[in-house]
Amino acid sequence: MTQRIRKKLETALLVGMLLAICISGVAAYAQGCYDIRQNVLRLHILANSDSQEDQELKLRVRDRVLACSEDLFYDVDSLAGAQECVDQQLDEIRRVAQEEVYAQGYDYPVQVEHVRMFFDTREYDDFVMPAGNYDAVRITIGEAKGKNWWCVLYPPLCLPAAEDKEEVFTPEQEEIIEKPVQYEVKFKIVEIAQTVGDFFDHLFH
């Protein structure tokens, strides 16, 4: 074997080893993102339109629902418990949201659903949620053609009495959601993979 060929083989082996390490790292990171998605209940509110008035109304509804949710989710200590609570209280959440819409002088109808839906990578204050499918309480106001607002109902990270993230996520999961810049490339890889997977999931169902 000539020295030139040996050099090429050594280079190929090195590149292969580096790729294997990268793939392994992304796979472990993707598993961490999956674990986060399986233990989170999101809140998703869609405004009637992008007008300033409708966007302000969306935030009014948000504040009212979050104030209500603090009582609804009292003593809930698992995703299953949060899901059960939501299923039992959908009518109450809709009533509260609709009441706020009327109080602000609008007659838009409000719909509230417990759904499984796709989210892009989203940033909220001091944490980020990776892209993928999540359980969510979805509130639509009127035609629901405006910008949305989202947060995390369980663990209660957007409620007035929000818990410390250290108490509800593992150290590995906490690092993922608190250090988006450090994992920016991996976030994008996971988001692309989840987007493609969501496309084919809708295509064949």
N, CA, C and O of each residue as an XYZ file, in Angstrom:
820
protein
N       0.853     -1.187      0.000
C       0.000      0.000      0.000
C       0.899      1.251      0.000
O       1.800      1.379      0.829
N       0.642      2.146     -0.923
C       1.469      3.342     -0.998
C       1.123      4.300      0.128
O       0.056      4.214      0.735
N       2.052      5.219      0.395
C       1.842      6.198      1.462
C       0.646      7.092      1.155
O      -0.090      7.483      2.061
N       0.454      7.417     -0.126
C      -0.670      8.277     -0.522
C      -2.011      7.612     -0.215
O      -2.925      8.239      0.322
N      -2.107      6.333     -0.568
C      -3.354      5.598     -0.301
C      -3.590      5.476      1.194
O      -4.716      5.617      1.671
N      -2.492      5.207      1.945
C      -2.602      5.078      3.398
C      -3.133      6.379      4.018
O      -3.964      6.359      4.926
N      -2.622      7.521      3.496
C      -3.067      8.821      3.991
C      -4.561      9.018      3.733
O      -5.291      9.509      4.594
N      -5.006      8.628      2.531
C      -6.428      8.761      2.200
C      -7.291      7.894      3.101
O      -8.356      8.324      3.546
N      -6.840      6.677      3.374
C      -7.589      5.790      4.250
C      -7.663      6.342      5.669
O      -8.712      6.308      6.312
N      -6.532      6.849      6.139
C      -6.507      7.429      7.487
C      -7.440      8.627      7.578
O      -8.145      8.801      8.573
N      -7.441      9.461      6.525
C      -8.338     10.621      6.501
C      -9.797     10.182      6.486
O     -10.628     10.746      7.197
N     -10.106      9.166      5.669
C     -11.476      8.654      5.586
C     -11.930      8.089      6.925
O     -13.065      8.316      7.342
N     -11.051      7.355      7.599
C     -11.381      6.793      8.909
C     -11.631      7.893      9.926
O     -12.560      7.803     10.729
N     -10.803      8.931      9.895
C     -10.955     10.042     10.821
C     -12.274     10.761     10.605
O     -12.993     11.071     11.554
N     -12.586     11.024      9.321
C     -13.860     11.677      8.994
C     -15.033     10.807      9.442
O     -16.018     11.311      9.982
N     -14.921      9.495      9.213
C     -15.975      8.574      9.631
C     -16.185      8.595     11.136
O     -17.319      8.596     11.616
N     -15.079      8.612     11.878
C     -15.164      8.653     13.336
C     -15.815      9.947     13.815
O     -16.640      9.932     14.729
N     -15.444     11.062     13.196
C     -16.033     12.344     13.574
C     -17.526     12.385     13.270
O     -18.320     12.891     14.064
N     -17.900     11.842     12.101
C     -19.327     11.786     11.755
C     -20.100     10.920     12.734
O     -21.210     11.273     13.132
N     -19.525      9.792     13.124
C     -20.178      8.895     14.081
C     -20.386      9.586     15.417
O     -21.434      9.444     16.046
N     -19.372     10.340     15.846
C     -19.482     11.073     17.114
C     -20.580     12.133     17.016
O     -21.386     12.289     17.933
N     -20.605     12.862     15.890
C     -21.627     13.901     15.704
C     -23.027     13.310     15.682
O     -23.944     13.831     16.317
N     -23.181     12.208     14.938
C     -24.492     11.557     14.841
C     -24.925     11.046     16.208
O     -26.093     11.171     16.577
N     -23.997     10.477     16.953
C     -24.304      9.978     18.286
C     -24.758     11.115     19.200
O     -25.709     10.974     19.969
N     -24.042     12.265     19.095
C     -24.401     13.411     19.917
C     -25.771     13.955     19.576
O     -26.544     14.297     20.472
N     -26.087     14.042     18.277
C     -27.390     14.535     17.851
C     -28.491     13.572     18.271
O     -29.574     13.997     18.672
N     -28.214     12.264     18.177
C     -29.209     11.252     18.559
C     -29.551     11.377     20.038
O     -30.720     11.313     20.420
N     -28.524     11.557     20.871
C     -28.761     11.705     22.310
C     -29.545     12.983     22.582
O     -30.442     13.004     23.425
N     -29.199     14.048     21.861
C     -29.894     15.320     22.015
C     -31.354     15.190     21.570
O     -32.261     15.699     22.231
N     -31.571     14.501     20.440
C     -32.931     14.295     19.937
C     -33.771     13.515     20.940
O     -34.960     13.789     21.101
N     -33.154     12.538     21.619
C     -33.876     11.774     22.634
C     -34.271     12.677     23.790
O     -35.370     12.560     24.333
N     -33.359     13.589     24.167
C     -33.689     14.543     25.222
C     -34.852     15.425     24.837
O     -35.721     15.702     25.664
N     -34.883     15.881     23.570
C     -35.996     16.694     23.083
C     -37.296     15.900     23.092
O     -38.351     16.423     23.448
N     -37.211     14.632     22.696
C     -38.395     13.765     22.704
C     -38.950     13.634     24.120
O     -40.161     13.711     24.328
N     -38.064     13.437     25.087
C     -38.508     13.288     26.483
C     -39.199     14.556     26.975
O     -40.172     14.487     27.725
N     -38.694     15.713     26.551
C     -39.333     16.977     26.934
C     -40.739     17.040     26.347
O     -41.692     17.385     27.045
N     -40.867     16.705     25.056
C     -42.175     16.784     24.396
C     -43.201     15.866     25.035
O     -44.391     16.179     25.049
N     -42.747     14.727     25.568
C     -43.675     13.761     26.148
C     -44.105     14.128     27.562
O     -44.918     13.428     28.166
N     -43.564     15.226     28.095
C     -43.875     15.579     29.479
C     -44.308     17.028     29.638
O     -44.191     17.615     30.714
N     -44.815     17.596     28.536
C     -45.183     19.012     28.546
C     -46.584     19.201     27.972
O     -46.958     18.554     26.994
N     -47.349     20.090     28.591
C     -48.662     20.497     28.081
C     -48.574     21.976     27.728
O     -48.337     22.816     28.596
N     -48.763     22.286     26.460
C     -48.622     23.663     25.985
C     -49.964     24.404     26.017
O     -51.031     23.792     26.053
N     -49.879     25.716     26.003
C     -51.043     26.583     25.813
C     -50.819     27.360     24.529
O     -49.757     27.952     24.335
N     -51.817     27.361     23.647
C     -51.687     27.994     22.334
C     -52.941     28.822     22.079
O     -54.047     28.285     22.027
N     -52.762     30.142     21.920
C     -53.899     31.041     21.724
C     -53.740     31.766     20.396
O     -52.713     32.397     20.148
N     -54.751     31.675     19.547
C     -54.747     32.333     18.235
C     -55.711     33.511     18.242
O     -56.889     33.361     18.565
N     -55.195     34.692     17.878
C     -56.025     35.894     17.818
C     -56.917     35.876     16.586
O     -56.653     35.148     15.629
N     -57.967     36.676     16.615
C     -58.864     36.778     15.472
C     -58.126     37.282     14.239
O     -58.331     36.768     13.139
N     -57.260     38.296     14.416
C     -56.493     38.857     13.303
C     -55.218     39.493     13.856
O     -54.949     39.415     15.054
N     -54.447     40.115     12.992
C     -53.223     40.783     13.414
C     -53.419     42.269     13.711
O     -52.446     42.999     13.900
N     -54.664     42.713     13.751
C     -54.896     44.114     14.106
C     -54.462     44.340     15.546
O     -54.466     43.410     16.352
N     -54.093     45.561     15.867
C     -53.645     45.873     17.225
C     -54.712     45.533     18.253
O     -54.416     45.020     19.332
N     -55.977     45.830     17.897
C     -57.069     45.565     18.830
C     -57.224     44.069     19.097
O     -57.402     43.653     20.242
N     -57.155     43.273     18.049
C     -57.317     41.827     18.216
C     -56.130     41.206     18.947
O     -56.293     40.255     19.712
N     -54.933     41.748     18.707
C     -53.765     41.244     19.419
C     -53.832     41.590     20.907
O     -53.447     40.784     21.753
N     -54.314     42.775     21.218
C     -54.492     43.157     22.619
C     -55.557     42.293     23.282
O     -55.422     41.911     24.445
N     -56.618     41.987     22.537
C     -57.665     41.111     23.068
C     -57.097     39.727     23.375
O     -57.417     39.138     24.407
N     -56.260     39.212     22.485
C     -55.624     37.906     22.715
C     -54.876     37.892     24.043
O     -54.958     36.920     24.793
N     -54.150     38.964     24.334
C     -53.380     39.028     25.577
C     -54.292     39.165     26.788
O     -53.972     38.670     27.868
N     -55.411     39.826     26.615
C     -56.399     39.907     27.704
C     -56.943     38.515     28.025
O     -57.068     38.128     29.187
N     -57.263     37.775     26.962
C     -57.749     36.407     27.136
C     -56.669     35.553     27.790
O     -56.953     34.764     28.691
N     -55.435     35.713     27.333
C     -54.309     34.994     27.937
C     -54.251     35.221     29.441
O     -54.183     34.267     30.217
N     -54.279     36.492     29.851
C     -54.161     36.815     31.275
C     -55.300     36.200     32.086
O     -55.094     35.707     33.195
N     -56.494     36.237     31.517
C     -57.662     35.689     32.225
C     -57.555     34.175     32.349
O     -57.846     33.611     33.404
N     -57.133     33.512     31.262
C     -57.017     32.054     31.276
C     -55.914     31.606     32.229
O     -56.088     30.633     32.963
N     -54.780     32.307     32.223
C     -53.684     31.944     33.124
C     -54.084     32.112     34.579
O     -53.726     31.289     35.421
N     -54.824     33.174     34.882
C     -55.292     33.373     36.257
C     -56.223     32.241     36.677
O     -56.171     31.771     37.814
N     -57.075     31.810     35.746
C     -57.984     30.692     36.001
C     -57.212     29.385     36.131
O     -57.531     28.557     36.984
N     -56.209     29.198     35.298
C     -55.458     27.941     35.266
C     -54.682     27.695     36.548
O     -54.457     26.545     36.924
N     -54.274     28.753     37.219
C     -53.537     28.576     38.465
C     -54.359     27.777     39.471
O     -53.816     26.952     40.206
N     -55.668     28.022     39.502
C     -56.545     27.257     40.389
C     -56.846     25.871     39.818
O     -56.887     24.887     40.556
N     -57.057     25.797     38.499
C     -57.394     24.514     37.877
C     -56.275     23.494     38.030
O     -56.541     22.305     38.201
N     -55.027     23.946     37.972
C     -53.876     23.037     38.016
C     -53.258     22.927     39.405
O     -52.142     22.430     39.559
N     -53.982     23.389     40.400
C     -53.479     23.290     41.770
C     -53.316     21.820     42.156
O     -54.243     21.025     42.003
N     -52.147     21.470     42.652
C     -51.836     20.110     43.116
C     -51.650     19.095     41.985
O     -51.487     17.909     42.269
N     -51.668     19.510     40.724
C     -51.384     18.590     39.623
C     -49.884     18.334     39.584
O     -49.094     19.277     39.538
N     -49.482     17.049     39.602
C     -48.056     16.736     39.685
C     -47.576     15.789     38.588
O     -46.519     15.172     38.720
N     -48.356     15.669     37.494
C     -47.944     14.821     36.380
C     -48.643     15.291     35.113
O     -49.675     15.959     35.178
N     -48.080     14.940     33.961
C     -48.720     15.297     32.701
C     -50.079     14.625     32.582
O     -51.042     15.241     32.125
N     -50.159     13.369     32.990
C     -51.442     12.649     32.935
C     -52.494     13.378     33.768
O     -53.648     13.501     33.358
N     -52.081     13.862     34.947
C     -53.006     14.607     35.796
C     -53.428     15.906     35.145
O     -54.591     16.299     35.239
N     -52.484     16.587     34.477
C     -52.800     17.839     33.790
C     -53.759     17.589     32.624
O     -54.690     18.363     32.403
N     -53.527     16.504     31.881
C     -54.400     16.167     30.755
C     -55.816     15.869     31.233
O     -56.793     16.323     30.638
N     -55.910     15.106     32.304
C     -57.230     14.775     32.854
C     -57.943     16.025     33.336
O     -59.144     16.190     33.122
N     -57.191     16.909     33.992
C     -57.756     18.159     34.485
C     -58.284     19.006     33.333
O     -59.382     19.557     33.410
N     -57.499     19.105     32.268
C     -57.907     19.893     31.103
C     -59.176     19.314     30.482
O     -60.109     20.052     30.166
N     -59.209     18.001     30.308
C     -60.386     17.368     29.701
C     -61.646     17.630     30.515
O     -62.737     17.759     29.960
N     -61.493     17.705     31.819
C     -62.638     17.966     32.693
C     -63.043     19.437     32.709
O     -64.187     19.773     33.017
N     -62.085     20.319     32.371
C     -62.325     21.751     32.533
C     -62.375     22.532     31.215
O     -62.345     23.762     31.228
N     -62.452     21.834     30.085
C     -62.481     22.537     28.800
C     -63.625     23.545     28.715
O     -63.442     24.663     28.233
N     -64.797     23.145     29.182
C     -65.949     24.048     29.127
C     -65.723     25.278     30.003
O     -66.111     26.389     29.640
N     -65.093     25.071     31.159
C     -64.838     26.188     32.062
C     -63.799     27.146     31.461
O     -63.946     28.365     31.547
N     -62.762     26.587     30.861
C     -61.751     27.428     30.225
C     -62.379     28.233     29.083
O     -62.099     29.421     28.922
N     -63.227     27.572     28.297
C     -63.902     28.275     27.200
C     -64.818     29.363     27.745
O     -64.879     30.459     27.188
N     -65.530     29.068     28.832
C     -66.432     30.065     29.428
C     -65.656     31.300     29.880
O     -66.064     32.433     29.625
N     -64.539     31.066     30.551
C     -63.725     32.178     31.049
C     -63.186     33.015     29.887
O     -63.227     34.245     29.931
N     -62.677     32.340     28.841
C     -62.132     33.057     27.690
C     -63.225     33.840     26.960
O     -63.025     34.991     26.574
N     -64.394     33.195     26.774
C     -65.496     33.864     26.089
C     -65.996     35.060     26.897
O     -66.322     36.105     26.334
N     -66.053     34.902     28.182
C     -66.491     35.979     29.069
C     -65.575     37.202     28.935
O     -66.042     38.340     28.926
N     -64.272     36.952     28.832
C     -63.322     38.061     28.684
C     -63.498     38.755     27.334
O     -63.407     39.980     27.251
N     -63.749     37.979     26.277
C     -63.980     38.569     24.959
C     -65.189     39.502     25.010
O     -65.136     40.626     24.510
N     -66.275     39.031     25.614
C     -67.475     39.865     25.743
C     -67.199     41.100     26.594
O     -67.660     42.196     26.276
N     -66.445     40.919     27.680
C     -66.149     42.030     28.591
C     -65.363     43.135     27.893
O     -65.451     44.303     28.271
N     -64.586     42.754     26.863
C     -63.799     43.740     26.120
C     -64.582     44.343     24.948
O     -64.042     45.118     24.158
N     -65.861     43.973     24.851
C     -66.724     44.587     23.847
C     -66.738     43.911     22.488
O     -67.143     44.522     21.499
N     -66.300     42.650     22.422
C     -66.281     41.919     21.153
C     -67.270     40.753     21.219
O     -67.620     40.275     22.299
N     -67.714     40.305     20.035
C     -68.650     39.182     20.002
C     -68.049     37.966     19.308
O     -68.788     37.087     18.866
N     -66.698     37.896     19.202
C     -66.049     36.747     18.577
C     -66.359     35.469     19.340
O     -66.318     35.465     20.570
N     -66.666     34.389     18.640
C     -66.818     33.103     19.330
C     -65.455     32.558     19.729
O     -64.462     32.801     19.044
N     -65.405     31.835     20.817
C     -64.162     31.239     21.320
C     -64.305     29.719     21.325
O     -65.317     29.184     21.779
N     -63.292     29.034     20.820
C     -63.251     27.579     20.847
C     -62.039     27.130     21.664
O     -60.973     27.742     21.592
N     -62.210     26.064     22.435
C     -61.113     25.528     23.246
C     -61.042     24.018     23.022
O     -62.044     23.316     23.160
N     -59.853     23.526     22.677
C     -59.658     22.100     22.418
C     -58.404     21.593     23.120
O     -57.449     22.335     23.349
N     -58.439     20.307     23.453
C     -57.224     19.617     23.907
C     -56.737     18.824     22.705
O     -57.383     17.862     22.289
N     -55.596     19.226     22.143
C     -55.136     18.648     20.877
C     -53.684     18.179     20.985
O     -52.970     18.488     21.940
N     -53.286     17.430     19.977
C     -51.881     17.088     19.774
C     -51.473     17.841     18.532
O     -51.991     17.561     17.451
N     -50.547     18.804     18.652
C     -50.236     19.653     17.517
C     -48.742     19.925     17.415
O     -47.994     19.781     18.382
N     -48.330     20.323     16.214
C     -46.913     20.570     15.936
C     -46.546     22.003     16.271
O     -47.283     22.935     15.948
N     -45.396     22.178     16.926
C     -44.827     23.496     17.204
C     -43.424     23.562     16.610
O     -42.666     22.594     16.676
N     -43.083     24.719     16.027
C     -41.688     24.971     15.685
C     -40.907     25.180     16.980
O     -41.489     25.252     18.062
N     -39.581     25.276     16.858
C     -38.785     25.658     18.022
C     -39.249     27.040     18.467
O     -39.268     27.974     17.666
N     -39.624     27.176     19.739
C     -40.163     28.436     20.233
C     -39.404     28.896     21.474
O     -39.044     28.097     22.338
N     -39.171     30.204     21.536
C     -38.470     30.783     22.678
C     -39.446     31.592     23.517
O     -40.266     32.341     22.986
N     -39.351     31.435     24.835
C     -40.224     32.169     25.741
C     -39.397     32.637     26.926
O     -38.939     31.824     27.729
N     -39.203     33.950     27.037
C     -38.431     34.518     28.140
C     -37.071     33.829     28.273
O     -36.169     34.049     27.464
N     -36.937     32.987     29.315
C     -35.619     32.410     29.596
C     -35.511     30.932     29.256
O     -34.613     30.253     29.753
N     -36.412     30.415     28.413
C     -36.294     29.020     28.009
C     -36.828     28.821     26.601
O     -37.550     29.659     26.062
N     -36.451     27.680     26.017
C     -36.839     27.339     24.646
C     -37.431     25.942     24.640
O     -36.938     25.051     25.332
N     -38.491     25.747     23.857
C     -39.066     24.424     23.668
C     -38.676     23.911     22.284
O     -38.885     24.608     21.292
N     -38.114     22.707     22.200
C     -37.725     22.155     20.890
C     -38.937     21.854     20.023
O     -40.038     21.632     20.527
N     -38.720     21.850     18.712
C     -39.802     21.583     17.756
C     -40.336     20.166     17.935
O     -39.632     19.270     18.401
N     -41.603     19.988     17.550
C     -42.209     18.658     17.591
C     -43.671     18.722     17.958
O     -44.241     19.806     18.091
N     -44.278     17.566     18.123
C     -45.688     17.466     18.479
C     -45.855     17.434     19.992
O     -45.183     16.677     20.693
N     -46.760     18.266     20.474
C     -47.030     18.389     21.903
C     -48.528     18.298     22.165
O     -49.341     18.614     21.296
N     -48.883     17.863     23.368
C     -50.246     18.051     23.841
C     -50.419     19.536     24.112
O     -49.505     20.190     24.613
N     -51.594     20.071     23.779
C     -51.795     21.504     23.966
C     -53.263     21.830     24.208
O     -54.163     21.153     23.710
N     -53.477     22.879     24.979
C     -54.794     23.493     25.080
C     -54.803     24.596     24.028
O     -54.069     25.577     24.140
N     -55.632     24.428     23.014
C     -55.650     25.362     21.883
C     -56.912     26.220     21.960
O     -58.035     25.718     21.914
N     -56.690     27.532     22.077
C     -57.797     28.488     22.173
C     -57.803     29.334     20.907
O     -56.810     29.987     20.586
N     -58.916     29.322     20.193
C     -59.044     30.130     18.985
C     -60.111     31.195     19.200
O     -61.201     30.916     19.699
N     -59.772     32.422     18.811
C     -60.671     33.558     18.975
C     -61.149     34.009     17.601
O     -60.341     34.356     16.740
N     -62.470     34.002     17.397
C     -63.028     34.443     16.124
C     -62.514     33.627     14.955
O     -62.604     32.399     14.969
N     -61.970     34.296     13.934
C     -61.482     33.609     12.741
C     -60.106     32.984     12.937
O     -59.639     32.235     12.079
N     -59.461     33.283     14.048
C     -58.151     32.689     14.392
C     -57.136     32.848     13.265
O     -56.430     31.900     12.918
N     -57.066     34.050     12.696
C     -56.132     34.307     11.595
C     -54.972     35.214     12.014
O     -54.182     35.648     11.176
N     -54.880     35.494     13.309
C     -53.828     36.385     13.777
C     -52.651     35.635     14.377
O     -52.653     34.406     14.447
N     -51.654     36.381     14.803
C     -50.473     35.786     15.436
C     -50.876     35.071     16.716
O     -51.833     35.447     17.392
N     -50.108     34.020     17.029
C     -50.445     33.234     18.210
C     -49.577     33.622     19.402
O     -48.569     34.313     19.262
N     -49.987     33.169     20.547
C     -49.199     33.277     21.775
C     -49.161     31.891     22.384
O     -50.155     31.167     22.338
N     -48.021     31.510     22.956
C     -47.917     30.172     23.521
C     -47.141     30.212     24.831
O     -46.389     31.148     25.104
N     -47.341     29.194     25.614
C     -46.523     28.994     26.804
C     -46.689     27.550     27.263
O     -47.215     26.718     26.524
N     -46.241     27.250     28.487
C     -46.281     25.892     29.019
C     -47.181     25.862     30.250
O     -46.886     26.485     31.271
N     -48.280     25.128     30.131
C     -49.198     24.989     31.264
C     -48.702     23.955     32.270
O     -48.809     24.140     33.482
N     -48.156     22.862     31.739
C     -47.553     21.871     32.621
C     -46.239     21.405     32.025
O     -46.204     20.990     30.867
N     -45.140     21.465     32.801
C     -45.022     22.084     34.119
C     -45.446     23.559     34.047
O     -45.284     24.194     33.004
N     -45.980     24.103     35.132
C     -46.578     25.448     35.086
C     -45.547     26.562     34.996
O     -45.326     27.292     35.962
N     -44.915     26.690     33.834
C     -43.845     27.670     33.674
C     -44.350     29.054     33.293
O     -43.597     30.025     33.371
N     -45.620     29.163     32.879
C     -46.127     30.489     32.517
C     -47.242     30.944     33.445
O     -47.867     31.976     33.200
N     -47.497     30.194     34.499
C     -48.506     30.604     35.461
C     -47.903     31.566     36.474
O     -46.686     31.577     36.660
N     -48.734     32.378     37.134
C     -48.205     33.305     38.131
C     -47.359     32.613     39.196
O     -46.384     33.182     39.688
N     -47.735     31.385     39.550
C     -46.977     30.640     40.558
C     -46.098     29.606     39.874
O     -46.102     28.432     40.246
N     -45.348     30.041     38.876
C     -44.522     29.125     38.095
C     -43.513     28.403     38.953
O     -42.949     28.973     39.888
N     -43.286     27.131     38.626
C     -42.327     26.324     39.363
C     -40.913     26.581     38.851
O     -40.718     27.048     37.729
N     -39.941     26.269     39.688
C     -38.545     26.306     39.271
C     -38.324     25.164     38.290
O     -38.707     24.028     38.569
N     -37.711     25.449     37.147
C     -37.487     24.407     36.139
C     -36.645     23.261     36.686
O     -36.752     22.125     36.224
N     -35.808     23.566     37.671
C     -34.960     22.520     38.251
C     -35.790     21.445     38.935
O     -35.317     20.325     39.130
N     -37.024     21.776     39.301
C     -37.876     20.839     40.026
C     -38.682     19.940     39.101
O     -39.229     18.929     39.542
N     -38.764     20.299     37.812
C     -39.645     19.546     36.922
C     -38.943     18.915     35.726
O     -39.515     18.041     35.075
N     -37.702     19.342     35.417
C     -36.948     18.741     34.335
C     -35.672     18.119     34.872
O     -35.121     18.564     35.879
N     -35.212     17.079     34.184
C     -33.919     16.496     34.538
C     -32.825     17.508     34.199
O     -33.067     18.425     33.414
N     -31.621     17.362     34.775
C     -30.532     18.285     34.436
C     -30.254     18.334     32.941
O     -29.966     19.404     32.405
N     -30.334     17.189     32.254
C     -30.086     17.158     30.809
C     -31.167     17.931     30.047
O     -30.860     18.683     29.121
N     -32.425     17.745     30.435
C     -33.516     18.448     29.774
C     -33.453     19.941     30.063
O     -33.702     20.762     29.180
N     -33.118     20.287     31.302
C     -32.999     21.691     31.678
C     -31.918     22.387     30.856
O     -32.084     23.538     30.450
N     -30.818     21.692     30.615
C     -29.729     22.277     29.830
C     -30.181     22.540     28.397
O     -29.797     23.545     27.800
N     -30.998     21.639     27.840
C     -31.492     21.812     26.475
C     -32.352     23.066     26.361
O     -32.171     23.860     25.438
N     -33.283     23.249     27.291
C     -34.231     24.365     27.152
C     -33.655     25.698     27.603
O     -34.188     26.751     27.252
N     -32.566     25.667     28.383
C     -32.010     26.916     28.891
C     -30.802     27.409     28.103
O     -30.375     28.546     28.300
N     -30.234     26.586     27.212
C     -29.033     26.981     26.492
C     -29.207     26.813     24.985
O     -28.494     26.031     24.356
N     -30.176     27.565     24.398
C     -30.461     27.402     22.966
C     -29.295     27.787     22.059
O     -29.123     27.179     21.002
N     -28.492     28.774     22.440
C     -27.374     29.189     21.595
C     -26.334     28.075     21.519
O     -25.789     27.797     20.452
N     -26.066     27.443     22.653
C     -25.083     26.362     22.695
C     -25.484     25.202     21.801
O     -24.630     24.517     21.238
N     -26.801     24.983     21.673
C     -27.290     23.843     20.905
C     -28.024     24.274     19.643
O     -28.882     23.545     19.148
N     -27.697     25.444     19.122
C     -28.453     25.996     17.992
C     -28.479     25.059     16.792
O     -29.532     24.861     16.187
N     -27.322     24.475     16.436
C     -27.263     23.583     15.277
C     -28.103     22.339     15.523
O     -28.843     21.905     14.641
N     -27.993     21.761     16.722
C     -28.769     20.566     17.033
C     -30.265     20.880     17.066
O     -31.077     20.064     16.629
N     -30.634     22.052     17.579
C     -32.035     22.466     17.551
C     -32.550     22.458     16.117
O     -33.643     21.964     15.843
N     -31.747     23.014     15.199
C     -32.177     23.098     13.806
C     -32.287     21.719     13.165
O     -33.217     21.463     12.400
N     -31.350     20.832     13.470
C     -31.408     19.467     12.928
C     -32.665     18.758     13.419
O     -33.375     18.126     12.637
N     -32.940     18.868     14.728
C     -34.126     18.231     15.300
C     -35.391     18.842     14.708
O     -36.349     18.124     14.418
N     -35.404     20.175     14.526
C     -36.586     20.837     13.976
C     -36.857     20.364     12.552
O     -38.004     20.091     12.198
N     -35.813     20.267     11.736
C     -35.989     19.786     10.354
C     -36.534     18.359     10.354
O     -37.457     18.038      9.606
N     -35.956     17.509     11.199
C     -36.395     16.114     11.267
C     -37.852     16.026     11.703
O     -38.625     15.243     11.150
N     -38.228     16.836     12.701
C     -39.599     16.812     13.186
C     -40.567     17.371     12.152
O     -41.681     16.867     12.014
N     -40.155     18.407     11.424
C     -41.011     18.996     10.394
C     -41.278     17.994      9.278
O     -42.414     17.852      8.826
N     -40.234     17.299      8.836
C     -40.386     16.270      7.804
C     -41.282     15.142      8.310
O     -42.164     14.669      7.592
N     -41.048     14.714      9.559
C     -41.865     13.647     10.131
C     -43.321     14.046     10.244
O     -44.211     13.238      9.976
N     -43.578     15.306     10.645
C     -44.955     15.791     10.757
C     -45.622     15.838      9.388
O     -46.809     15.534      9.267
N     -44.862     16.222      8.343
C     -45.412     16.270      6.982
C     -45.885     14.888      6.538
O     -47.003     14.744      6.042
N     -45.036     13.869      6.715
C     -45.403     12.523      6.287
C     -46.501     11.935      7.164
O     -47.310     11.132      6.700
N     -46.527     12.341      8.448
C     -47.587     11.869      9.336
C     -48.942     12.359      8.843
O     -49.910     11.598      8.827
N     -49.017     13.642      8.434
C     -50.265     14.183      7.896
C     -50.582     13.613      6.516
O     -51.750     13.451      6.161
N     -49.548     13.310      5.743
C     -49.733     12.803      4.388
C     -50.413     11.437      4.383
O     -51.231     11.142      3.512
N     -50.060     10.597      5.380
C     -50.555      9.215      5.380
C     -51.668      8.988      6.402
O     -52.047      7.845      6.661
N     -52.195     10.069      6.985
C     -53.309      9.907      7.941
C     -54.473     10.800      7.531
O     -55.506     10.815      8.200
